[in-house]
Amino acid sequence: LDGVRYTYLDLAGAYSEAYFRLPVVLRLLLENALRNMADTERDAAAAALFGWLEQGTSEAEIAFQPGRVLMHDTTSTPALVDIAAMRDALAEAGVDPGLLNPVLPVDVSVDHSLAVEAYARADAAALNLDLELRRNAERYRFLRWASKALSNVRIHPPGTGIMHTINLEQLAAVVCRKDGADGVSLHPDMMIGTDSHTPMINGIGVLGWGVGGLEAQTVMFGMPTLLRIPDVIGVRLTGALAPGVTATDLALTVTQRLRAIGVSGEFVEFFGPGAATLSAGTRCVVANMAPEYGATTGYFPIDGETLAYLRQTGRPEAHIALVGAYAERAGIALDPDAAPRYTRVVDIALDRVQMHVAGPKRPQDLHPYTETKAILQSLGFTPRARADGLPRHAIAIAAITSCTNTSDPRLLTAAGLLARKARQAGLRVPAWVKTSLGPGSPAAAAYLARAGLLEDLAAVGFDIVGYGCTTCIGNSGPLPAAVRDAMAAGAVHPVAVLSGNRNFTGRIHPDLDLGFLMSPPLVIAFALAGDAERDLGREPVQISPDGRAIHLRDLWPDEAEIDAALAAGQRPGDYRGAFRIASANPAWQALQSPDTARFPWDPASTALRRPPFASTEEAGQLGRYTAHPLLVLGDDVTTDHLSPASAIPPDSPIADFLVERGDKRDDLNVFASRRGNWQVMMRAAFYSKSLVNLLCPEAPVGHTRHAPSGGIEPIWAAAARYAQAGQPVVLVAGERYGTGSSRDWAAKGQRLLGIRAVLAVSFERIHRSNLIGMGILPLRLPEGVTPASLRIRSGDRIDIDADPAALMPRGAVPVRILRAGGGTETLLAAAAVETRLEIRLLRMGGVIPAILS
Ligand code: F3S
């Protein structure tokens, strides 16, 4: 390592004792700020970070410039569509469009559009992949155009796996080495991703988190993000997990504990002796669920387990040695005995974690796995009819899905071993259960096959359905006919069991509102039972063909069995090899795409349309204005409500719109696949059965009241009438507005509806930033004020005084409610704006005008 420059350690030398009292995530942010900031700003950044030690919190801002960006197909499509449209705007202004290119590496994983149509058959993966390519061909041709026309954009085709697994297994360097004219330089690998589960990479010591697509656009064009020095919550882990307890159980427990404590928007770092006992695979599962516990990160520093993971996934030995040496020298390694200063410390004893499930509607609702029966019984569902053999809480979907729990080979191997024992006992999943195994990467197939477990999984019904997000993102395909019929007759209230991270109503399937999250082996056990109302602690999973009651304890693999199967299955070469083979996907390579600098838009396309907001005409939305409330909503409005990702209902007006333009009603695919078409996404904004509009609760799905006429209309039509009349609109909401994912369409849809400000009790971090990215002002209602207490009725108007010159981060913004019947109420909202950069973006009208300027 001689000759390597440790600029930040040189600078921090004067503070060496203080340096090691900083949490590791702040040491990394310090390094980044010092490397990327101008010389004149470095001292101030270092002083601010060390100043943090006094209070454990700070209002100071530092610049953050990650080294790379990770996106998936449904968040990258709108970002790349914006870039294509920006190139048009530049060309129209007489500027060479080819000059507009991302300056950072952008990796795009095509993973979010794989649906589970075929299942429980050996050729399911091939059939689903064919269908995916056919359904999304136009969008995928566009992605291929982008990879050719734009510098620094690399696309990982369908079949290569889920973005976070690809990041773990292929992309993450952990420490980056650069050979330059003045020698070798090393720096930690830091990144952002347009997906809320990006922190999964924190499990192997890479600092990264999820941002909105709009923030990613600023970063990929070389603008740093300004970051308030975060509060850092230290989670001290002690003890070790008991045998039989899985990484999933730990992640669900952490989610429940941290949600209860409240860590929203904060950085979480794990430390203590228990952290050192966890494998990197387990750490990644825990880190993955950071958005479920509300945190920005779930960081584990680098140690021998990290290096073992890099070795297991085929990284070169020289690089592994470099990572270990650098982490020690730079002071970013895990020291199980260290106790840095944190804003707050939370203790979790690993030996007290038990086998759990979470649900049936929220990931933080944790229960012993034996309690699904009691929970479902408490819901009081009374069947209207008897179903043919189906229990009233029949399991309709049993999915081993999601980056969360399919990237850790230990979890999939445990599932395979449980399947093996079930197969040996002659058990099989009942016909009404839709099963699926959707691993995070094709390497899983290699190690499961070599250990002989792929056959066992298939024998009980869990064939591989492909390598992508599938059920986790709601691409679960149609429910089995037996379930559909029984639901129509009112005979069942079906349940999903899955190894995913979210179970909000409609997330897994539009017709399902109950879902339990659990480990992959437990998914198989419940699938075999076929009945979510089964106490698997006491009652048998199934009666075998020879009449034996087979209990969960008869099937659950022990740790030694898992170790042996892992040793038999895993080969480091599989990771790179399987990825290379999948990347060569000939069907993908055969897709024809244009070779031009500007994308030739097809005026008849229902997938890709040039968006109106990517223009040089866009202007800031601040100022003083009096607005109509377009919608008044309650708490927990999720990004699924704001911009659904799931299947387009064939009987919806949005389906009618597409069918009028030539699409087939029975092959409309999911909303997420239409994010290149602003006309569809504008109509889809707030199109959700489970959203209640307090302005007119009786309105049909996706409708609101147009106050001047009194009529109830589709939201987009009412918004268009307001816009035509030059009447601004705003939105009022409750707590946690924008919970869920990083999808930028959740904000873009609101921009197209003309919403200038959102007044909410609180905002989720990524959505707040996306609103600002689209030039929409997020305002926090004063303490104690809620949408219900405001009693806004149709005809009331809201006067907002957002003077662009006076607006400050977290500054006061006067708001007046002008009642339709006369009278005025005044309140002082606060700008939910954190940094000066965000103020600048709001003044300019958002990210796109900023890039174009
Ligand atoms: Fe995909 Fe679900 Fe992970 S949507 S990226 S598998 S959290």
Boltz pocket constraint, residues with backbone or C-beta under 6 A from the ligand:
constraints:
  - pocket:
      binder: B
      contacts: [[A, 111], [A, 162], [A, 163], [A, 164], [A, 195], [A, 197], [A, 401], [A, 402], [A, 403], [A, 404], [A, 468], [A, 469], [A, 472], [A, 473], [A, 501]]
      max_distance: 6.0
